[in-house]
Structures are given as structure tokens and as C-alpha cells.
Amino acid sequence: MSTARKASATTKDVPDFGWSAYAERINGRFAMIGFLAVLLTEALSGDTFLHWAGLIP
């Protein structure tokens, strides 16, 4: 069995756990997707996200 890890398909970074450039890039991309989802929810519902989610009355 080989334990060699392959580089990412889009960069030469090797996926790794912990504080790595690859992990930070992935976390940033997911944060941007989440922020876009909140903006779309507000635009389509015509209400703030906090009110739509029931977090404020």
C-alpha cells in the first residue's frame, strides 16, 4: 500500500488537515458560497435573513 498523497486537481497543494494553505482556501470558498446563499435568501424573500430564519421577531 502506498501512503503518498496526491496534489489537488486545481493547485499543486497537497490536501492536509490543520492550518494549511489548502484548508484555508477551501474554507474561504465555502464561506463565499454561504454568504451568497444569505444574500439570495434576502433578495428572494424580501426579508432579512435573521427574521426569515426566526432568530429575531
VOPAGU-2260 file (C-alpha; in pm, 1 decimal, decimal comma):
REM VOPAGU-2260
SITE   aa  ch    i         X         Y         Z
SITE  MET   A    0       0,0       0,0       0,0
SITE  SER   A    1     125,4     341,0     -93,6
SITE  THR   A    2      83,6     630,9     150,4
SITE  ALA   A    3     186,5     902,9     -96,6
SITE  ARG   A    4     -67,0    1184,3    -118,9
SITE  LYS   A    5    -163,6    1342,9    -446,5
SITE  ALA   A    6    -180,2    1714,0    -517,5
SITE  SER   A    7    -509,6    1892,7    -563,5
SITE  ALA   A    8    -664,7    1896,0    -910,4
SITE  THR   A    9    -653,2    2277,9    -925,3
SITE  THR   A   10    -326,2    2357,1    -744,2
SITE  LYS   A   11      -0,8    2191,1    -652,1
SITE  ASP   A   12    -104,9    2197,9    -283,1
SITE  VAL   A   13    -148,9    1865,8    -107,5
SITE  PRO   A   14    -477,5    1840,1      87,5
SITE  ASP   A   15    -390,1    1824,8     456,2
SITE  PHE   A   16    -558,9    1861,0     793,1
SITE  GLY   A   17    -491,4    2160,9    1014,2
SITE  TRP   A   18    -367,7    2508,1     926,9
SITE  SER   A   19    -257,9    2473,3     567,3
SITE  ALA   A   20    -296,0    2697,3     263,9
SITE  TYR   A   21    -518,8    2436,3     101,2
SITE  ALA   A   22    -754,9    2421,0     401,4
SITE  GLU   A   23    -777,5    2799,0     422,0
SITE  ARG   A   24    -859,2    2823,6      50,5
SITE  ILE   A   25   -1138,8    2565,5      81,3
SITE  ASN   A   26   -1281,0    2734,4     394,7
SITE  GLY   A   27   -1282,0    3070,1     215,2
SITE  ARG   A   28   -1466,2    2924,8     -82,7
SITE  PHE   A   29   -1733,5    2768,9     137,3
SITE  ALA   A   30   -1770,9    3099,5     325,9
SITE  MET   A   31   -1826,8    3282,6      -3,4
SITE  ILE   A   32   -2092,6    3027,6    -105,5
SITE  GLY   A   33   -2266,8    3069,4     232,0
SITE  PHE   A   34   -2261,6    3447,6     206,5
SITE  LEU   A   35   -2408,0    3431,0    -143,5
SITE  ALA   A   36   -2682,5    3199,6     -15,6
SITE  VAL   A   37   -2775,0    3452,7     255,9
SITE  LEU   A   38   -2784,3    3736,8       2,4
SITE  LEU   A   39   -3005,0    3533,1    -232,4
SITE  THR   A   40   -3237,3    3437,8      53,7
SITE  GLU   A   41   -3279,6    3803,2     147,4
SITE  ALA   A   42   -3330,8    3912,3    -212,7
SITE  LEU   A   43   -3587,6    3644,1    -293,1
SITE  SER   A   44   -3783,3    3656,6      33,0
SITE  GLY   A   45   -3779,6    4036,2      72,8
SITE  ASP   A   46   -3693,4    3994,4     440,8
SITE  THR   A   47   -3373,2    3989,3     643,6
SITE  PHE   A   48   -3205,1    3652,6     692,6
SITE  LEU   A   49   -3226,2    3674,6    1072,4
SITE  HIS   A   50   -3600,4    3736,9    1056,7
SITE  TRP   A   51   -3650,8    3471,8     787,4
SITE  ALA   A   52   -3463,1    3214,7     998,1
SITE  GLY   A   53   -3672,9    3302,9    1306,2
SITE  LEU   A   54   -3380,1    3433,7    1510,2
SITE  ILE   A   55   -3542,2    3773,7    1569,7
SITE  PRO   A   56   -3913,4    3853,0    1597,6
